[in-house]
Amino acid sequence: MGAGSSTEAEREPLLVPSYTGTNSPVNSRVYRRRWLVLTLFSLLGLMQGMIWNFWGPIQNSAVLAYGFSNSEIAVLVLWGPVGFVPWLLFMWLMDKKESTNIMFYILRTIPSTDTH
C-alpha cells in the first residue's frame, strides 16, 4: 500500500511467539463471559446506530412537526456516537478494578437522602 514498498522491519511480526525452536501449540482458553460481553456490546452499538440513523429519513417531517432546523437534527444524530463516551469510564473500571466492585462504584455515585 502507498507509494513505496514495505521495508523488512515493517514485515516483522509485532508479537513474537514465546516458544523457541519447537512448534508446540499455544494453550489458550475461551471464556463464555467474554463472548457474552462482546455480544451485548455489539448489540448495543447496533441498536444505537439504528435508533440514531432513523433521523435521516424523517428529517423533513421533524422539521415541520417539531420546528427543528437541519443543523439541530444533525446534532441529534451526532449524540448517538457521543453516547458511547461515558461508557469508556466503565470499561476502564472493569479493566483496572475487579468486576465485582463495579456495582459498588456505580451505586456509590448515586446520592440518597437520609431518612433518619
C-alpha positions in Angstrom: 0.0 0.0 0.0 1.1 3.5 -0.5 3.7 5.0 -2.8 6.6 2.6 -2.0 7.1 -1.0 -1.0 7.3 -2.1 2.6 10.6 -2.5 4.4 11.8 -5.7 6.0 11.2 -4.2 9.5 7.6 -3.5 8.6 7.1 -7.1 7.7 8.3 -8.4 11.1 5.5 -9.7 13.4 4.6 -7.4 16.3 4.2 -10.3 18.7 6.9 -12.9 18.7 5.9 -16.4 19.8 7.0 -17.3 23.4 8.2 -20.8 22.5 11.6 -21.2 20.8 12.6 -23.9 18.4 9.5 -26.1 18.8 6.2 -25.9 17.1 4.2 -26.7 20.1 0.6 -25.3 20.2 -0.2 -22.4 22.3 -2.7 -23.3 25.0 -5.5 -20.7 25.2 -8.9 -20.7 26.8 -12.2 -19.2 25.5 -14.4 -17.7 28.2 -18.2 -17.6 27.7 -18.4 -14.4 29.7 -16.2 -12.6 27.2 -18.4 -13.7 24.3 -21.4 -12.5 26.2 -19.9 -9.1 26.8 -18.8 -8.9 23.2 -22.3 -9.8 22.0 -24.0 -7.3 24.3 -21.7 -4.5 23.4 -22.1 -5.3 19.7 -25.9 -5.3 20.0 -25.8 -2.1 22.0 -23.8 -0.5 19.1 -26.2 -1.9 16.5 -29.2 -0.5 18.4 -27.6 2.9 18.9 -26.8 3.1 15.2 -30.3 2.0 14.2 -32.0 4.5 16.5 -29.9 7.5 15.6 -29.9 6.8 11.9 -33.7 6.9 11.8 -33.5 10.7 11.9 -32.3 10.9 8.3 -35.5 9.6 6.6 -37.8 11.6 8.9 -35.8 14.8 8.8 -38.3 16.8 6.7 -41.2 15.6 8.8 -39.3 16.5 12.0 -38.6 20.0 10.7 -42.3 20.5 10.0 -43.7 18.8 13.1 -41.3 19.9 15.8 -39.8 23.0 14.3 -36.2 21.7 14.3 -33.7 23.1 11.9 -31.5 20.8 9.8 -28.5 21.6 11.9 -30.3 20.6 15.1 -31.2 17.3 13.6 -27.6 16.8 12.6 -26.6 17.4 16.2 -29.2 14.9 17.4 -27.7 12.3 15.1 -24.3 13.1 16.5 -25.4 12.3 20.0 -25.6 8.6 19.2 -21.9 8.0 18.9 -21.2 10.6 21.6 -23.3 8.4 23.9 -20.6 5.8 24.0 -18.0 8.1 25.5 -19.3 7.8 29.1 -19.1 4.0 28.9 -15.3 4.4 28.3 -15.1 5.1 32.1 -16.9 1.9 32.9 -14.7 -0.1 30.5 -11.6 1.4 32.2 -13.0 0.5 35.6 -13.7 -3.1 34.5 -10.2 -3.4 33.2 -8.3 -1.9 36.1 -10.6 -2.9 39.0 -12.2 -6.2 39.9 -15.5 -6.6 38.0 -17.3 -7.4 41.3 -16.5 -3.9 42.6 -18.0 -2.2 39.6 -21.5 -2.1 41.1 -20.1 -0.6 44.3 -18.5 2.2 42.3 -21.7 2.8 40.4 -24.0 2.7 43.4 -21.6 4.9 45.3 -22.2 7.8 42.9 -26.0 7.8 43.4 -27.0 10.2 46.1 -29.5 9.2 48.7 -31.4 11.1 51.3 -31.1 10.3 55.0 -34.4 9.2 56.3 -33.4 9.2 60.0 
